[in-house]
Structures are given as structure tokens and as C-alpha cells.
Amino acid sequence: MGRLRVLFFLALLLLSLALSLVFAASGEQLEGRIVFASDRGGNWDIWIMNADGSNLRRLTSSLEPEVDPRFSPDGRQILFSTKRGERHEVWVMDADGKGQRKITDGDQADWSPDGQSIVFRRNWQIVTRHLARGKEKVVSPPLWRHCVSPAWSPDGKKIAFAARLLAGYSIYVVYLASGKCHRVIGERGACEPHWSPDGSKIAYQTETHIFTIRPDGKDKRQVTVHAGIQHYPEWSPDGKKIVYCQGPSPDGPWQLYLISAQGGTPVQLLGEGSSMNPDWSQ
């Protein structure tokens, strides 16, 4: 086991060095941290690393699967989903893994831009919750019962989410002030919407690939064109790159990749175990 551990960390070091050389040659530097869910430790836990793949470490260690990590706007805290109790729960912890505590029942949580509220899924509805006051509000349209993957817009005024109605999953945007909702795009497997840092675009997945689109449904662009299945896209803090996971089939195993938001050749970040749900913070 000792020799395998040494070989594992040596492989990580070589991969990190290779990533640094690739992006250095292009004049880019990978800055910030990426948090993600992985089963590389045996169970699905939350892990964190530098954006270049270095300084990898585990933040949670539970017998129950823990997924859906999301950095707070200031990067100091991380939301995640777990089932440590009898039902799915939203928890929060410090970015170093300390101070883990339950917020509420639900999963797939995301932060408001000011860090004072969260949005999450509970009973297939999209719900907001003010953290200090505990006040909650269902923001998905009445009678919709298959809503998933909420994401709060950078301006704090809108929430993107996916919903499965008669024609399958589509991406929607709901305006918090009015409650009005419009469809952005509908295609097979359209899910996991995530806003670009400036709010001008939404990255999302289909059954096989990653796309970007404007919130008004215009300027659709296919980002990934490679073999396999690409899921869970998330933007870099500067909006120039997208981190996502790729697998040979819907069952994985999933590996993290980086790609330009305009498309191009992806670069693999990790290759051990299965990893998904990445989020990128400065």
C-alpha cells in the first residue's frame, strides 16, 4: 500500500506539472481552486485542489455520499448535499472542511451573489432560503414537480433551473421579483445550467455534450465535440474556461477536464477514481 500511495501522488505531481506546461505555453495560468465530489477515497466525498490539479485534499469523510459542492461568493464556505440524516440535506462548511453543519432538508444548493441566501431543490421544487432569518419561498411555478439544478444569476434577480415537463427536460429562468418564468432551451437531457460570471451566458449539458447559450435563448454554441459524455459544466472565475466531467457512458467513470469556453481541445485534470460536480473559485 505504501508503494501504491507513493505512485499515486507521483502521478498527481506529474499531471499537475503537465497542466502547468500546457497552459504556460498558451500564455494562460490556472488560478484559483476547484471543489468537486469524488469517490477516489472509497466513498463519494467533497475534495478540493488548486485549479492546476495540485494540492489535492479531501474535505469530508462520511459513510453517506456527499456531492454538489458550491463555493460561497467570497470563497470562504462550501455548500454540499448529503444524506447523513434520514433524507437529503443541504450542509455548509468552511473551505478547509471545518465547521460542517446542516442548513435544511433538500439538495443541489447554490448561493445568492451576496452570500445571504441559498437556492436549492426540495420535493422537486426550487426553494430559496435566507440564511439568517430562515425564511423560505418556493420560486418554481406552481404545480411544476420535476425541477432540478437551480443556479442564482450574478445580478441576484433571476434563477436558472431545469424542469421536466411533457416534452422532457428544458432550461428555464425565473425572475424573482415578478415570478415570471421563460424557457431558454429545450432539447434532450438539457440540464445543469450555470451562469457565466458576467451573467451574459448559461452553460448547460445535454445527454452528451456541453453548450452555452444566452439567457434569451439566442447564440447557442456547442463547446464539447469529443467522444464520450460531458456533464456538469462550470465557468472559471474569469469566464474564459469551463471545467466539466467526462465519462465513456452515463455510468462513468467521470474525470474532470478543462476547455476554453469557446471550445477547442480539452485538458484532463484528474484521472483517479470518478469525479463530478466541479465548482471554481478565485
Steps between C-alpha positions, in 0.01 A plus 500: 500500500785738578648458153160548334446820699838635388422415137158665529637830627785488248242466222312801638820702508583412139145582386513838678836576337364402158199729545724788602717452191199478265344823623833677540567432132170666412572801721227404749527420868256290695413694812259436785360181650266232375273308737331181384346167606706184457502134601881479485505442877250214486181700565361807327651792691583865436856574385686821418811584299674785325371563150817348354432170680751552781442496878222240482329425833176357636261724694232253612513137609160341547340162445225680309558646150576873497475694173401835342768726657469874439734777613352803675553829308800586720643146472504449876220244527369204301146369470453129436229233491505200731272238650645480849145512634191314377454724193708710264648800678684823413811554712765771513864496610803723498720470191752299704235241594445626856172613655274255316134556585153440360298787352176334389342201326557495123790477257668661195550834677656817360581840657347839434762753379501680836547172692198569722264246343508166322282332238451124500273213399249345738222263395574582134435871554746791501517678836692804626601540865639802682777360718470739794121515518423147379221637280425278200310553176412263216601679179431233237156531334203347682424136415844442346632191675816405311734797553875451550842666494429862606764768439478860625589769244792737574266800519288324765176556307450165328539127555565252221386142544400192303153348501354189344156564355314311228778538240790411730751722676545865404695794645291779652563838664270635772501871596488530879320836514211404275500121510485494120676211333622443145658207321856547379556174312335161471692199372570146609658494844528880533601548862759642744485870403781722632536875443817655364661745747363801309153345464503523121492124435387171650701180467298179506516132415298283265503121498850507350660846472557843656343811343479870580208728420376848582220523759264615223560172313722650228863437400508128583853361476620140532814491717590129508503281190701206625415134553340397826252694712573846645304625802498753788652812338624786718672824400843620605492825705609701194241336273760382250498127579260228606574208731281195451501123539518242225423130497479221242135430590220642719636281780850651486765477624519881493819703465545877525603697191565863409409661170480849356149645524525545121574129450824334395720226638422399861765431764448225757538610862463176695512131417449307822159369604190683383447876546208733425313819609797739465484864614774759449586792730779758502 
